[in-house]
Amino acid sequence: MEPFGDALPLKTPFRQEGGTRQTILVLLKTRAHMNAGDFARELNITEMGVRRHLSALERDGLIRPTLVRQSVGRPTLRYSLTEEAEHVFPKTYSSLALDLLEELEGDPDAEGMIARMFEGRKRKLLERHAGRMGGKGLEARVRELADIQNDGGYMVSMESGGDELVLHEYNCPIAQVAARYEQACQCELALFRELLAAEVERTECLAKGGMKCTYRIARTSARDSD
């Protein structure tokens, strides 16, 4: 399966010019474990230069090294993000949303009310974005959805295979809410299916411990063709 090249580059939340350390954090967010050589190749700088940035990020508590033994050669240090690093990436009022939802939990009809709230949010998002899908084929609709999610801070990349399209979301601005209220993930999946007018399957979920949220869209299930 090949990426779409320059069609939908992965967007980052960072705005600083020459933000090498920010770029390292984004690489770890999207690719998980990497070593100094991996970063040097990606950033086109020396390993010595990379190690200075890694030391600073480790000192700030944003990354952690793990010694990995290899079948051939010396052990290597591979880096991953710490929980503290999650604060670097976009989040949208999760604490407020959780507080409000928790207030409802004392009500006898709490489950029904919470379900209706998430369903209402899905309906509003559908009304807001449905017009962007009109007259477009499936692939164009998926691209449009990726743009919508990127604008919301989800850090989306898109891939294309022979019989399917795939969206990867490397950040979830409502992850704290989704981890507690599965209705959030259920409504997002339903929203994608309705916006794309296609069968969509979620195969990985950040709220359930995944590295990303992955959505697979079967070309043959769409109600029209490109």
Residue pairs with C-beta under 8 A, 6 or more apart in sequence:
1 159
1 160
1 161
1 166
2 159
2 160
2 161
3 157
3 158
3 159
3 160
4 143
4 158
4 159
4 160
7 143
7 158
8 143
8 146
8 147
8 150
8 156
8 157
8 158
9 157
10 26
10 30
10 155
10 156
10 157
10 170
11 150
11 155
11 156
12 22
12 23
12 26
12 155
13 88
13 89
13 90
13 153
13 155
13 171
14 22
14 23
14 26
16 22
20 43
20 45
20 53
21 53
21 56
21 57
22 88
23 43
24 39
24 43
24 50
24 53
24 54
24 57
24 63
25 57
25 62
25 63
25 81
25 85
25 88
26 155
27 34
27 39
27 42
28 34
28 63
28 79
28 80
28 81
28 85
29 81
29 85
29 89
29 155
29 170
29 171
30 155
30 157
30 168
30 170
30 212
32 80
32 211
33 66
33 68
33 78
33 79
33 80
34 42
34 78
34 79
35 76
35 77
35 78
35 79
36 47
36 50
36 51
36 54
36 77
37 47
37 76
39 50
39 53
39 54
40 46
40 47
40 49
40 50
43 50
54 63
54 65
54 79
57 63
58 64
58 65
58 79
61 82
61 84
62 81
62 82
62 84
62 85
62 88
63 79
63 80
63 81
63 82
63 85
64 79
64 80
64 81
64 82
65 77
65 78
65 79
66 77
66 78
66 79
66 80
67 75
67 76
67 77
68 75
68 76
68 77
68 78
69 75
70 76
89 153
89 155
89 171
90 153
90 155
90 171
90 173
91 153
91 173
91 175
91 176
92 152
92 153
92 173
92 174
94 173
94 174
94 175
94 176
94 177
95 176
97 174
97 177
98 176
98 177
98 180
101 114
101 117
101 177
101 180
101 181
104 110
104 113
104 114
107 113
114 181
114 183
115 183
118 181
118 183
118 184
118 186
118 187
119 183
119 187
121 187
122 187
122 188
122 190
122 191
125 191
126 191
126 194
126 195
129 144
129 145
129 148
129 195
130 194
130 195
132 144
132 148
133 141
133 144
133 195
133 196
133 197
136 144
137 224
137 225
137 226
138 165
138 196
138 197
138 198
138 217
138 219
138 222
138 224
138 225
138 226
139 160
139 165
139 226
140 226
141 195
141 196
141 197
141 198
142 158
142 165
142 167
142 196
142 217
143 158
145 167
145 192
145 195
145 196
146 156
146 157
146 158
146 167
149 156
149 167
149 169
150 156
152 173
153 171
153 173
154 169
154 170
154 171
154 172
154 173
154 213
155 169
155 170
155 171
156 167
156 168
156 169
156 170
157 167
157 168
157 170
158 165
158 166
158 167
158 168
159 165
159 166
159 168
160 166
163 218
163 219
163 220
164 216
164 217
164 218
164 219
165 216
165 217
165 219
166 214
166 215
166 216
166 217
167 214
167 215
167 217
168 212
168 213
168 214
169 206
169 212
169 213
169 214
169 215
170 211
170 212
171 206
172 178
172 206
172 207
172 213
174 184
175 206
175 207
177 184
178 184
178 185
178 205
178 206
178 207
179 207
179 208
182 207
184 207
185 202
185 205
185 207
189 200
189 202
189 215
192 200
192 215
192 217
193 199
193 200
196 217
196 222
197 222
197 223
197 224
198 217
198 218
198 221
198 222
198 223
199 217
199 218
199 221
200 215
200 216
200 217
201 215
201 216
201 217
201 218
202 213
202 214
202 215
202 216
203 214
203 215
203 216
204 210
204 211
204 212
204 213
204 214
205 213
206 212
206 213
207 213
219 225
